[in-house]
Each structure stands twice: as structure tokens, then as C-alpha cells.
Amino acid sequence: MREIGKGIDETKSQVKKLVGVPLVVKINSGRGKSSVVRGTIAGVFPAVFTMKLDSGEIRTFSYSDVHTRGVLFLKGDSATD
């Protein structure tokens, strides 16, 4: 569920601040499934942003994924499955 009072524009600006920063990201795939990946935000576009994972894979996410907590940016190396 999204945070009350925050708009999608605020989410976009928060993602833009993270470009090039090494991140740990939790991706919720639905039905209780999730995965934790490491990478950096490679590009930001009007409706989506791309991440280059440490494995070399490129993944694309929408800002609404972040806004509705389908994609979570975790702090440091404390991520666990």
C-alpha cells in the first residue's frame, strides 16, 4: 500500500537522487514471493527507470512499483531473503 500524502512526483524525485548509487533492492513478485538483488539505477525516464544488476542483467521498473512498495530500496548490506 502506498504512503498517504506522497505523490508519484515525489517518488520520481527520490529515485532520481539514487542514480549511480549501489543499492540493495527487494522486489515483491506477488503471492508472498520476493527476491533481493544488488545493482545501480542506470537510467531514469518519464514513466520507468532501469537498473543494472550486479549479475549484468538490466531490469525495468515503473515509479508506481516503488510508490506502491512493490520495489523497496533497502539500507546497506543488511538485506536478507
Sequence and secondary structure as in RCSB ss.txt:
>XXXX:A:sequence
MREIGKGIDETKSQVKKLVGVPLVVKINSGRGKSSVVRGTIAGVFPAVFTMKLDSGEIRTFSYSDVHTRGVLFLK
GDSATD
>XXXX:A:secstr
   TT  HHHHHHHHHHTBTS EEEEEEEETTEEEEEEEEEEEE SSEEEEEETTS EEEEEHHHHHTTSEEEE 
TT    
